[in-house]
């Protein structure tokens, strides 16, 4: 007789309430990186800040979607 592996019970509300903070921190870190690059290389118009911040938005959305898919898969 096969024993079923017990999957950890993930509290969905805890995960969903922590996601905005994770997204905010990720975007802010990417913003700081872009701001540092603008200051380091003297780029006018803040193109590093704008580009790296948008990359941070994409990365945070990817993390969000991946976590939601993981939660739905393990229901």
PEMO-V288658 format. One record per residue. RES is the residue in one letter. SS is DSSP state (H for helix, E for strand, - for the rest). PHI is phi in whole degrees, 0 to 359 (NA if undefined). Layout:
RES:SS:PHI
RES:SS:PHI
This chain:
X:-:NA
X:-:276
X:-:263
X:-:279
X:-:286
X:-:277
X:-:272
X:-:296
X:-:281
X:-:267
X:-:283
X:H:298
X:H:295
X:H:296
X:H:294
X:H:291
X:H:282
X:H:274
X:H:299
X:H:299
X:H:292
X:H:297
X:H:296
X:H:297
X:H:294
X:H:299
X:H:296
X:H:295
X:H:296
X:H:294
X:H:298
X:H:298
X:H:298
X:H:296
X:H:295
X:H:296
X:H:296
X:H:298
X:H:291
X:H:291
X:H:258
X:-:64
X:-:280
X:-:275
X:-:92
X:-:65
X:H:293
X:H:296
X:H:298
X:H:294
X:H:292
X:H:291
X:H:296
X:H:295
X:H:298
X:H:297
X:H:296
X:H:296
X:H:296
X:H:292
X:H:294
X:H:298
X:H:298
X:H:299
X:H:296
X:H:297
X:H:292
X:H:296
X:H:297
X:H:296
X:H:294
X:H:294
X:H:292
X:-:269
X:-:285
